[in-house]
Amino acid sequence: MNYENTRVSRSIQTYAMVSTALMTAVTCILAPLSVPIGPVPISFTNLAIYLSLYLLDWKRGTLSYFLYLLIGFAGLPVFSGFTGGVAKLAGPTGGYIVGFIPMAIIAGIVIDHCQKRWIQLLGMIVGTAICYALGTAWFCMQAGYTVSAALAVCVFPFIPADLIKMLIAMTIGPEIRKRVGSAIQ
């Protein structure tokens, strides 16, 4: 009986590591794709994070993003516009890249603990607002913008697309998780 428990435990651990690595890879693929609309591009990073939170849990989803961040920090071109390195993190948009960590934690905890879709959406909105706040504060310090000017170029243009990304993740994330779950059983 002990052998069987150990085998099942190892299988679960292996699945957790593989799924976390897979979502890190998905983020590395989606995040560099961006639409340059000004000093801050529209990227698919937050879509990858939202999907990770639905497919994993908040801890592994956040770990997945953190691994992506380390890959970019090391210089691989996984940040928006196929960039990477310390200079990108220290630059004007670095606060948004780092701000995705609390976004993942907040949205992930809400997604994990609340089954009502509107509460999950609210969790993603609050997490994203915190990311916006951190990123905008950093942007103002680095680029010398006023808060109102930074909001005009770094936040307001992104709200509609970010809401669409949240709705996409809410729609396909649970469905993918359900199908993956039934495939492994």
C-alpha positions in Angstrom: 0.0 0.0 0.0 2.9 2.4 0.8 4.4 1.8 -2.6 1.1 2.8 -4.3 0.8 6.0 -2.3 4.4 6.9 -3.2 3.8 6.2 -6.8 0.6 8.4 -6.9 2.4 11.1 -5.0 5.3 11.2 -7.4 2.8 11.2 -10.3 1.0 14.2 -8.9 4.3 16.0 -8.2 5.5 15.3 -11.8 2.2 16.6 -13.2 2.5 19.8 -11.1 6.1 20.4 -12.3 5.3 19.7 -15.9 2.1 21.8 -16.0 4.0 24.7 -14.3 6.8 24.5 -16.8 4.3 24.3 -19.7 2.5 27.4 -18.6 5.9 29.2 -18.2 6.6 28.2 -21.8 3.1 29.5 -22.9 3.9 32.8 -21.2 7.3 32.9 -22.9 5.5 32.4 -26.3 2.6 34.8 -25.7 4.2 37.6 -23.8 6.6 38.8 -26.5 3.7 39.2 -28.9 2.7 42.8 -28.6 1.0 45.7 -30.3 3.1 48.9 -30.0 0.6 51.7 -29.3 2.9 54.1 -27.4 5.5 53.9 -24.6 3.8 50.7 -23.2 2.7 48.1 -25.7 -0.4 45.9 -25.5 1.0 42.4 -24.7 -0.5 39.0 -24.1 1.4 38.6 -20.8 -1.7 39.0 -18.6 -3.7 36.6 -20.7 -1.1 34.0 -20.2 -1.1 34.7 -16.5 -4.9 34.5 -16.2 -4.9 31.2 -18.1 -2.2 29.9 -15.8 -4.3 30.8 -12.8 -7.2 28.8 -14.1 -5.2 25.8 -15.2 -2.9 25.7 -12.2 -3.6 27.2 -8.8 -2.6 30.6 -7.5 0.8 29.3 -6.1 1.8 27.4 -9.2 0.4 30.1 -11.5 2.4 32.7 -9.7 5.5 30.4 -9.8 5.0 30.0 -13.5 5.1 33.7 -14.0 8.1 34.1 -11.7 10.0 31.6 -13.7 9.1 33.5 -16.8 10.4 36.7 -15.1 13.7 35.0 -14.3 14.1 33.8 -17.9 13.6 37.4 -19.1 15.9 38.8 -16.4 18.6 36.4 -17.6 18.4 38.1 -21.0 16.3 35.8 -23.1 13.9 37.8 -25.3 10.6 36.8 -23.7 9.3 40.3 -22.7 7.1 42.3 -25.0 8.6 43.1 -28.3 11.0 40.2 -27.9 13.2 42.0 -25.4 14.8 40.8 -22.2 17.4 41.6 -19.6 17.9 43.8 -16.6 17.6 47.0 -18.7 14.0 46.1 -19.6 13.1 45.6 -15.9 14.9 48.8 -14.9 13.3 50.7 -17.8 10.0 52.6 -17.8 7.8 49.5 -18.3 9.6 47.4 -15.7 7.1 48.2 -13.0 4.3 46.6 -15.0 6.4 43.4 -15.5 7.0 43.2 -11.8 3.4 44.3 -11.0 2.2 41.1 -12.7 3.3 39.2 -9.6 0.8 40.7 -7.1 -1.8 40.6 -9.9 -1.2 36.8 -10.2 -1.4 36.3 -6.4 -4.6 38.4 -5.9 -6.4 37.1 -9.0 -5.3 33.6 -8.3 -6.5 33.4 -4.7 -9.9 34.8 -5.8 -10.1 32.3 -8.7 -9.2 29.4 -6.4 -11.6 30.2 -3.6 -14.6 31.7 -5.4 -16.7 29.8 -7.9 -18.9 32.7 -8.9 -17.7 34.1 -12.2 -18.4 37.8 -11.3 -16.2 37.5 -8.2 -13.4 35.9 -10.2 -13.7 38.8 -12.7 -13.6 41.2 -9.8 -10.4 39.5 -8.5 -8.7 39.9 -11.8 -9.8 43.5 -12.0 -8.4 44.3 -8.6 -5.2 42.4 -9.3 -4.8 44.3 -12.6 -5.5 47.6 -10.9 -2.7 46.9 -8.5 -0.4 46.0 -11.4 -1.4 49.3 -13.1 -0.7 51.3 -9.9 2.8 49.8 -9.5 3.6 50.0 -13.1 2.4 53.6 -13.5 4.3 54.7 -10.4 7.5 53.2 -11.8 6.8 54.6 -15.2 6.3 58.1 -13.8 9.7 57.9 -11.9 11.6 56.5 -14.9 10.0 58.5 -17.8 9.3 61.8 -15.9 5.6 61.7 -16.7 2.9 63.2 -14.4 0.4 60.7 -13.0 -2.4 62.0 -15.3 -0.2 61.8 -18.4 1.0 58.3 -17.5 -2.6 57.1 -16.9 -3.5 58.5 -20.3 -0.8 56.5 -22.1 -0.2 53.5 -19.8 -3.6 52.6 -18.3 -6.7 54.0 -20.0 -5.9 52.6 -23.5 -5.4 49.1 -22.0 -8.6 48.7 -20.0 -10.8 47.4 -22.8 -8.3 44.9 -24.1 -7.5 43.7 -20.6 -11.2 43.1 -19.8 -11.4 41.1 -23.1 -8.4 39.0 -22.0 -10.1 38.4 -18.6 -13.3 37.2 -20.3 -11.3 35.0 -22.7 -9.5 33.4 -19.7 -12.7 32.9 -17.8 -14.3 31.2 -20.8 -11.5 28.9 -22.0 -9.5 28.4 -18.8 -12.1 26.3 -16.9 -12.9 24.3 -20.0 -9.3 23.4 -20.7 -8.8 22.5 -17.0 -11.8 20.3 -17.1 -10.6 18.5 -20.3 -7.1 18.1 -19.0 -8.4 16.8 -15.7 -10.6 14.2 -17.4 -7.7 13.1 -19.7 -5.4 12.3 -16.8 -7.9 10.3 -14.8 
